[in-house]
Structure formats: structure tokens, C-alpha cells
Amino acid sequence: MKLSTYLEDNKLTHSAFAERIGVSQGAVTRYANGARLPRPAVMACIRQATAGAVTYRDFLEEPEAAE
């Protein structure tokens, strides 16, 4: 699951999630928009905070093509 989808589904703001994983709101925005890949330590925090719903693989998958 994409981070942006997880945040939306769980009604979490970038700021709230950033506080949960110990990074800046801007970093979460960049991760959610696909502009930046999280470092391994941050990815471990994301995976833990999302109970495994968001994994490193989710950041590597190509976006689905619009129909």
C-alpha cells in the first residue's frame, strides 16, 4: 500500500504521521508524493507505525497507469 493511501485511509495528516515516526512533516510529504525514498531506519519506523501495511517495496513499485 502506498503511504499516501495509508494516510488517507487512516485520516492521518503528514504532521501527525511525522511525529509518530520521528521525522519532519516535509519528509513525510516527500515520501507520500514519491519524491524521496526513506532511509532504511526511517523505513523500519514506517513499517512499524503502519503495522506492515506500508513496506519498502511500496516505494519502489511503478505508479499504475491512468486509463
MOPAC internal coordinates of N, CA, C and O (Angstrom, degrees):
PM7 1SCF
backbone

  N    0.0000 0     0.00 0     0.00 0    0    0    0
  C    1.4474 1     0.00 0     0.00 0    1    0    0
  C    1.5294 1   108.87 1     0.00 0    2    1    0
  O    1.2310 1   121.18 1   -43.60 1    3    2    1
  N    1.2914 1   115.35 1   136.40 1    3    2    1
  C    1.4655 1   120.39 1   176.99 1    5    3    2
  C    1.5304 1   109.97 1   -68.00 1    6    5    3
  O    1.2310 1   121.01 1   -32.73 1    7    6    5
  N    1.3285 1   115.67 1   147.27 1    7    6    5
  C    1.4541 1   120.19 1   179.64 1    9    7    6
  C    1.5230 1   110.69 1   -59.86 1   10    9    7
  O    1.2310 1   120.04 1   138.15 1   11   10    9
  N    1.3189 1   117.54 1   -41.85 1   11   10    9
  C    1.4658 1   120.42 1  -179.54 1   13   11   10
  C    1.5292 1   111.01 1   -60.33 1   14   13   11
  O    1.2310 1   120.13 1   141.21 1   15   14   13
  N    1.3157 1   117.36 1   -38.79 1   15   14   13
  C    1.4591 1   122.12 1   177.98 1   17   15   14
  C    1.5200 1   110.75 1   -66.73 1   18   17   15
  O    1.2310 1   120.73 1   136.38 1   19   18   17
  N    1.3326 1   116.21 1   -43.62 1   19   18   17
  C    1.4630 1   120.50 1   178.49 1   21   19   18
  C    1.5288 1   110.79 1   -59.49 1   22   21   19
  O    1.2310 1   120.89 1   133.17 1   23   22   21
  N    1.3229 1   115.90 1   -46.83 1   23   22   21
  C    1.4673 1   119.89 1  -178.82 1   25   23   22
  C    1.5248 1   110.88 1   -62.29 1   26   25   23
  O    1.2310 1   120.72 1   135.78 1   27   26   25
  N    1.3131 1   116.24 1   -44.22 1   27   26   25
  C    1.4695 1   120.80 1  -179.88 1   29   27   26
  C    1.5267 1   111.11 1   -64.56 1   30   29   27
  O    1.2310 1   120.54 1   132.70 1   31   30   29
  N    1.3303 1   116.57 1   -47.30 1   31   30   29
  C    1.4675 1   120.91 1  -178.47 1   33   31   30
  C    1.5270 1   112.03 1   -62.00 1   34   33   31
  O    1.2310 1   120.73 1   147.71 1   35   34   33
  N    1.3317 1   116.21 1   -32.29 1   35   34   33
  C    1.4588 1   121.12 1  -177.18 1   37   35   34
  C    1.5279 1   112.93 1  -100.08 1   38   37   35
  O    1.2310 1   121.33 1  -171.34 1   39   38   37
  N    1.3338 1   115.07 1     8.66 1   39   38   37
  C    1.4683 1   121.79 1   178.07 1   41   39   38
  C    1.5296 1   112.48 1    51.35 1   42   41   39
  O    1.2310 1   121.46 1  -134.44 1   43   42   41
  N    1.3472 1   114.81 1    45.56 1   43   42   41
  C    1.4644 1   121.83 1   178.23 1   45   43   42
  C    1.5176 1   109.95 1  -105.41 1   46   45   43
  O    1.2310 1   120.70 1   -44.94 1   47   46   45
  N    1.3146 1   116.28 1   135.06 1   47   46   45
  C    1.4637 1   120.05 1   174.18 1   49   47   46
  C    1.5229 1   108.72 1   -81.10 1   50   49   47
  O    1.2310 1   121.15 1   -18.32 1   51   50   49
  N    1.3111 1   115.41 1   161.68 1   51   50   49
  C    1.4670 1   120.16 1   176.21 1   53   51   50
  C    1.5259 1   109.50 1   -60.56 1   54   53   51
  O    1.2310 1   120.53 1   140.84 1   55   54   53
  N    1.3185 1   116.58 1   -39.16 1   55   54   53
  C    1.4707 1   120.97 1  -179.97 1   57   55   54
  C    1.5257 1   111.65 1   -63.46 1   58   57   55
  O    1.2310 1   120.39 1   134.50 1   59   58   57
  N    1.3217 1   116.86 1   -45.50 1   59   58   57
  C    1.4680 1   120.62 1  -178.92 1   61   59   58
  C    1.5219 1   110.86 1   -64.46 1   62   61   59
  O    1.2310 1   120.69 1   138.10 1   63   62   61
  N    1.3295 1   116.28 1   -41.90 1   63   62   61
  C    1.4641 1   119.27 1  -179.52 1   65   63   62
  C    1.5260 1   110.24 1   -69.73 1   66   65   63
  O    1.2310 1   120.44 1   142.56 1   67   66   65
  N    1.3162 1   116.77 1   -37.44 1   67   66   65
  C    1.4666 1   121.15 1   178.03 1   69   67   66
  C    1.5225 1   110.59 1   -58.90 1   70   69   67
  O    1.2310 1   120.91 1   135.98 1   71   70   69
  N    1.3232 1   115.86 1   -44.02 1   71   70   69
  C    1.4672 1   120.19 1   178.69 1   73   71   70
  C    1.5254 1   110.30 1   -63.03 1   74   73   71
  O    1.2310 1   120.73 1   140.97 1   75   74   73
  N    1.3154 1   116.22 1   -39.03 1   75   74   73
  C    1.4691 1   121.68 1  -178.89 1   77   75   74
  C    1.5291 1   111.94 1   -63.46 1   78   77   75
  O    1.2310 1   120.46 1   143.16 1   79   78   77
  N    1.3466 1   116.73 1   -36.84 1   79   78   77
  C    1.4740 1   118.86 1  -176.54 1   81   79   78
  C    1.5229 1   113.48 1  -104.46 1   82   81   79
  O    1.2310 1   120.00 1   179.11 1   83   82   81
  N    1.3229 1   117.61 1    -0.89 1   83   82   81
  C    1.4534 1   120.77 1   173.80 1   85   83   82
  C    1.5194 1   116.42 1    79.54 1   86   85   83
  O    1.2310 1   120.52 1  -145.52 1   87   86   85
  N    1.3275 1   116.61 1    34.48 1   87   86   85
  C    1.4687 1   121.16 1   175.92 1   89   87   86
  C    1.5204 1   108.60 1  -129.78 1   90   89   87
  O    1.2310 1   120.11 1    -3.07 1   91   90   89
  N    1.3186 1   117.40 1   176.93 1   91   90   89
  C    1.4624 1   120.85 1   179.15 1   93   91   90
  C    1.5300 1   111.00 1   -78.09 1   94   93   91
  O    1.2310 1   121.58 1   -21.01 1   95   94   93
  N    1.3259 1   114.57 1   158.99 1   95   94   93
  C    1.4642 1   120.24 1   176.04 1   97   95   94
  C    1.5233 1   109.93 1   -60.92 1   98   97   95
  O    1.2310 1   120.33 1   141.81 1   99   98   97
  N    1.3215 1   116.97 1   -38.19 1   99   98   97
  C    1.4601 1   120.81 1   179.38 1  101   99   98
  C    1.5142 1   112.14 1   -62.27 1  102  101   99
  O    1.2310 1   120.41 1   142.40 1  103  102  101
  N    1.3264 1   116.83 1   -37.60 1  103  102  101
  C    1.4660 1   120.46 1   178.59 1  105  103  102
  C    1.5260 1   109.96 1   -63.95 1  106  105  103
  O    1.2310 1   120.26 1   134.90 1  107  106  105
  N    1.3181 1   117.10 1   -45.10 1  107  106  105
  C    1.4695 1   120.33 1   178.70 1  109  107  106
  C    1.5176 1   110.35 1   -61.68 1  110  109  107
  O    1.2310 1   120.10 1   139.38 1  111  110  109
  N    1.3185 1   117.42 1   -40.62 1  111  110  109
  C    1.4610 1   120.73 1   177.52 1  113  111  110
  C    1.5241 1   110.42 1   -60.00 1  114  113  111
  O    1.2310 1   120.17 1   134.93 1  115  114  113
  N    1.3232 1   117.29 1   -45.07 1  115  114  113
  C    1.4688 1   120.15 1   179.21 1  117  115  114
  C    1.5275 1   111.13 1   -65.24 1  118  117  115
  O    1.2310 1   119.92 1   140.16 1  119  118  117
  N    1.3318 1   117.75 1   -39.84 1  119  118  117
  C    1.4707 1   119.99 1   177.57 1  121  119  118
  C    1.5272 1   110.47 1   -64.26 1  122  121  119
  O    1.2310 1   120.38 1   134.40 1  123  122  121
  N    1.3267 1   116.88 1   -45.60 1  123  122  121
  C    1.4632 1   121.17 1  -177.49 1  125  123  122
  C    1.5242 1   112.27 1   -65.92 1  126  125  123
  O    1.2310 1   120.56 1   147.49 1  127  126  125
  N    1.3325 1   116.53 1   -32.51 1  127  126  125
  C    1.4708 1   120.71 1   179.70 1  129  127  126
  C    1.5205 1   113.00 1   -85.34 1  130  129  127
  O    1.2310 1   120.26 1   175.17 1  131  130  129
  N    1.3205 1   117.11 1    -4.83 1  131  130  129
  C    1.4550 1   120.75 1  -179.93 1  133  131  130
  C    1.5104 1   113.79 1    78.73 1  134  133  131
  O    1.2310 1   120.25 1  -165.94 1  135  134  133
  N    1.3300 1   117.13 1    14.06 1  135  134  133
  C    1.4646 1   120.84 1  -178.85 1  137  135  134
  C    1.5252 1   112.38 1   -82.66 1  138  137  135
  O    1.2310 1   120.54 1   165.36 1  139  138  137
  N    1.3239 1   116.57 1   -14.64 1  139  138  137
  C    1.4633 1   119.81 1  -177.10 1  141  139  138
  C    1.5225 1   109.36 1  -151.96 1  142  141  139
  O    1.2310 1   121.14 1   -36.30 1  143  142  141
  N    1.3430 1   115.42 1   143.70 1  143  142  141
  C    1.4535 1   120.95 1   174.14 1  145  143  142
  C    1.5215 1   109.13 1   -93.10 1  146  145  143
  O    1.2310 1   119.98 1   -43.80 1  147  146  145
  N    1.3257 1   117.64 1   136.20 1  147  146  145
  C    1.4622 1   119.44 1   178.09 1  149  147  146
  C    1.5279 1   111.14 1   -69.31 1  150  149  147
  O    1.2310 1   120.99 1   -32.93 1  151  150  149
  N    1.3301 1   115.71 1   147.07 1  151  150  149
  C    1.4664 1   120.56 1   172.51 1  153  151  150
  C    1.5236 1   107.94 1   -63.80 1  154  153  151
  O    1.2310 1   119.98 1   -20.40 1  155  154  153
  N    1.3287 1   117.64 1   159.60 1  155  154  153
  C    1.4719 1   119.95 1  -178.89 1  157  155  154
  C    1.5297 1   113.66 1   -54.93 1  158  157  155
  O    1.2310 1   119.37 1   138.54 1  159  158  157
  N    1.3295 1   118.80 1   -41.46 1  159  158  157
  C    1.4674 1   120.78 1  -179.58 1  161  159  158
  C    1.5253 1   110.84 1   -65.10 1  162  161  159
  O    1.2310 1   120.36 1   140.63 1  163  162  161
  N    1.3198 1   116.92 1   -39.37 1  163  162  161
  C    1.4717 1   120.83 1   178.50 1  165  163  162
  C    1.5277 1   109.40 1   -69.92 1  166  165  163
  O    1.2310 1   120.41 1   140.78 1  167  166  165
  N    1.3230 1   116.82 1   -39.22 1  167  166  165
  C    1.4605 1   119.96 1   178.79 1  169  167  166
  C    1.5122 1   110.75 1   -61.29 1  170  169  167
  O    1.2310 1   120.21 1   142.23 1  171  170  169
  N    1.3212 1   117.21 1   -37.77 1  171  170  169
  C    1.4674 1   120.40 1   177.17 1  173  171  170
  C    1.5257 1   110.10 1   -62.17 1  174  173  171
  O    1.2310 1   120.16 1   141.11 1  175  174  173
  N    1.3155 1   117.30 1   -38.89 1  175  174  173
  C    1.4681 1   121.87 1   177.34 1  177  175  174
  C    1.5249 1   111.08 1   -66.21 1  178  177  175
  O    1.2310 1   120.59 1   138.73 1  179  178  177
  N    1.3252 1   116.47 1   -41.27 1  179  178  177
  C    1.4688 1   120.91 1   178.62 1  181  179  178
  C    1.5238 1   109.95 1   -63.54 1  182  181  179
  O    1.2310 1   120.86 1   133.58 1  183  182  181
  N    1.3251 1   115.96 1   -46.42 1  183  182  181
  C    1.4621 1   119.88 1  -179.67 1  185  183  182
  C    1.5318 1   110.72 1   -60.84 1  186  185  183
  O    1.2310 1   120.47 1   137.51 1  187  186  185
  N    1.3342 1   116.70 1   -42.49 1  187  186  185
  C    1.4599 1   120.55 1   179.35 1  189  187  186
  C    1.5323 1   111.35 1   -67.76 1  190  189  187
  O    1.2310 1   120.18 1   135.35 1  191  190  189
  N    1.3274 1   117.27 1   -44.65 1  191  190  189
  C    1.4682 1   121.39 1  -178.00 1  193  191  190
  C    1.5224 1   112.51 1   -65.63 1  194  193  191
  O    1.2310 1   120.48 1   153.97 1  195  194  193
  N    1.3298 1   116.69 1   -26.03 1  195  194  193
  C    1.4625 1   120.46 1  -179.35 1  197  195  194
  C    1.5296 1   111.76 1  -101.30 1  198  197  195
  O    1.2310 1   120.60 1  -170.27 1  199  198  197
  N    1.3344 1   116.45 1     9.73 1  199  198  197
  C    1.4707 1   121.96 1  -179.05 1  201  199  198
  C    1.5294 1   110.96 1    54.19 1  202  201  199
  O    1.2310 1   120.82 1  -142.50 1  203  202  201
  N    1.3340 1   116.04 1    37.50 1  203  202  201
  C    1.4585 1   121.51 1   176.77 1  205  203  202
  C    1.5165 1   115.07 1    82.81 1  206  205  203
  O    1.2310 1   119.97 1  -177.14 1  207  206  205
  N    1.3234 1   117.66 1     2.86 1  207  206  205
  C    1.4743 1   120.31 1  -179.13 1  209  207  206
  C    1.5240 1   111.32 1   -70.26 1  210  209  207
  O    1.2310 1   119.93 1   150.39 1  211  210  209
  N    1.3397 1   117.73 1   -29.61 1  211  210  209
  C    1.4615 1   122.54 1   178.79 1  213  211  210
  C    1.5233 1   107.12 1  -118.51 1  214  213  211
  O    1.2310 1   120.77 1   -57.10 1  215  214  213
  N    1.3288 1   116.13 1   122.90 1  215  214  213
  C    1.4573 1   121.68 1  -179.67 1  217  215  214
  C    1.5289 1   110.04 1  -122.79 1  218  217  215
  O    1.2310 1   121.00 1    -9.43 1  219  218  217
  N    1.3175 1   115.70 1   170.57 1  219  218  217
  C    1.4663 1   120.00 1   179.84 1  221  219  218
  C    1.5213 1   111.12 1   -57.65 1  222  221  219
  O    1.2310 1   120.53 1   143.16 1  223  222  221
  N    1.3081 1   116.59 1   -36.84 1  223  222  221
  C    1.4704 1   120.89 1  -179.78 1  225  223  222
  C    1.5307 1   111.31 1   -58.26 1  226  225  223
  O    1.2310 1   120.46 1   146.33 1  227  226  225
  N    1.3290 1   116.73 1   -33.67 1  227  226  225
  C    1.4675 1   120.59 1   179.90 1  229  227  226
  C    1.5262 1   111.91 1   -63.61 1  230  229  227
  O    1.2310 1   120.26 1   154.00 1  231  230  229
  N    1.3204 1   117.10 1   -26.00 1  231  230  229
  C    1.4625 1   120.76 1   178.44 1  233  231  230
  C    1.5299 1   111.44 1   -81.95 1  234  233  231
  O    1.2310 1   120.14 1   162.48 1  235  234  233
  N    1.3195 1   117.34 1   -17.52 1  235  234  233
  C    1.4614 1   121.56 1  -176.58 1  237  235  234
  C    1.5157 1   113.92 1   -95.75 1  238  237  235
  O    1.2310 1   120.29 1   160.20 1  239  238  237
  N    1.3220 1   117.04 1   -19.80 1  239  238  237
  C    1.4628 1   120.37 1  -177.26 1  241  239  238
  C    1.5239 1   110.47 1   -68.86 1  242  241  239
  O    1.2310 1   121.76 1   -35.95 1  243  242  241
  N    1.2980 1   114.24 1   144.05 1  243  242  241
  C    1.4667 1   121.06 1   176.44 1  245  243  242
  C    1.5232 1   109.11 1   -69.69 1  246  245  243
  O    1.2310 1   120.22 1   -37.60 1  247  246  245
  N    1.3161 1   117.19 1   142.40 1  247  246  245
  C    1.4697 1   118.87 1   175.58 1  249  247  246
  C    1.5148 1   110.21 1   -63.93 1  250  249  247
  O    1.2310 1   121.20 1   -32.16 1  251  250  249
  N    1.3266 1   115.31 1   147.84 1  251  250  249
  C    1.4716 1   119.77 1   179.36 1  253  251  250
  C    1.5246 1   109.22 1   -68.13 1  254  253  251
  O    1.2310 1   121.26 1   -38.77 1  255  254  253
  N    1.3083 1   115.19 1   141.23 1  255  254  253
  C    1.4575 1   120.43 1   179.42 1  257  255  254
  C    1.5273 1   109.92 1   -71.51 1  258  257  255
  O    1.2310 1   120.85 1   -40.17 1  259  258  257
  N    1.3090 1   115.99 1   139.83 1  259  258  257
  C    1.4628 1   120.60 1   177.96 1  261  259  258
  C    1.5263 1   108.70 1   -73.63 1  262  261  259
  O    1.2310 1   121.05 1   -40.43 1  263  262  261
  N    1.2986 1   115.60 1   139.57 1  263  262  261
  C    1.4689 1   119.25 1  -179.80 1  265  263  262
  C    1.4948 1   112.09 1   -92.83 1  266  265  263
  O    1.2310 1   120.10 1   180.00 1  267  266  265

